[in-house]
Amino acid sequence: MEIKLIFLKLETLELSHSLYNMDKLMVDGHPGLYRDMKSGAIINDNSYEYEAYMKQYQARQNKSHRVDKIEEDLNNLKSEISEIKSLLLKLNERTTFK
């Protein structure tokens, strides 16, 4: 009885998989890409490519954050140098007029 139940579950799974595949059509010349017939969207069914894309995306995000941080630090340094310059000019004026 248990073997028949497992076999029925397997048949059901295969049937649902084949029905799922009827809803999508392979894109010629692009293995792993399918067109969803309901929405017209292109679907990448290759998990390795998706993981590689996500790693590249994360690397771009990290690089962007580093650039933003460097720009922020540079602007802070410019401001501090400007403040030091202003203080030195005031100090110079005081010593010159005495």
N, C-alpha and C positions, 0 to 999 in steps of 0.2 A: 504493500500500500504506500509506504514512504517513497519508494522509487518512482511510482506512478505520479505522486504529488510533485516530486522534484522535476520529473520529465514535463509535467504540465506547466510548472512555473517557468522552465526553460523555454518551452514552446511559446508561452505568453510573452516572455521577454523578447524572444526573437521576432515575434509578430509585431510587438510594439516598436521594436527597433526598425523593422522594415517599413512600418507605417511612418515612423519619424523620418526615415530617409526619403520617403515619397514626398515629403514636404520641402526637401532641399535637393538642389541639383548641383552636380560637380561643375566647377568652373574649368573650362578647357585650358590646358597648359599650366595650371596652378594646382599642384597636388595639395590637399588639405584645405582648399578653399571651396566653399559651397554657397549657392544663392538660396536664401530662404524664399520659397515660392509665395508665401503669404505676404511678407513685408517687402520683398525685393532686396533685403540687406545681404551683404556679403559676410559670411561667417568663416572665421579661421578655426578649424577643428584640430589644429596642431598645438598641443600644449607646450611643447619645447619652444616653438617660435614665440608663443605668448609670454613664456617665462623670460626668454631672451629680450623681448621687447620691454617687458616691465623692468628688467635690470637696466636697460639703456635709458628708459624713462627716469628711473630713480637716480641714475648717474647724472642725467641732465638737470634734474631738480637739485641735487646736491651741489653741482657746479654753479647753478644759478644762485643758490643761497650763499655760497662762498663769495661770489662776485658782489652780491648785495652787501655782505658783511664788510668786504674790503672797501667798497665805496663809502659805506657808513663810517668806517674807521678813518678813511682819508679825509672825509668832510670834517670829522671831529678834530683831526690833526690840523687842518687848515684853520679852523676856528681858534684853536688853542695858540697856534703860531701868530695869528692876527692879534689875539689878545696880548700875547707877550710883546709883540712889536709895539702895540699901543702903549703898554706900560713902560717900555724902554724909552719911547719918545717922550712921555710925560716926565720920566725920571731925568732925561737929558735936558728938558726945558727947565726943570727946577734947578739943576746944577749950573746951567748956563746963566740964568738970571741972578744968581747969588753973587 
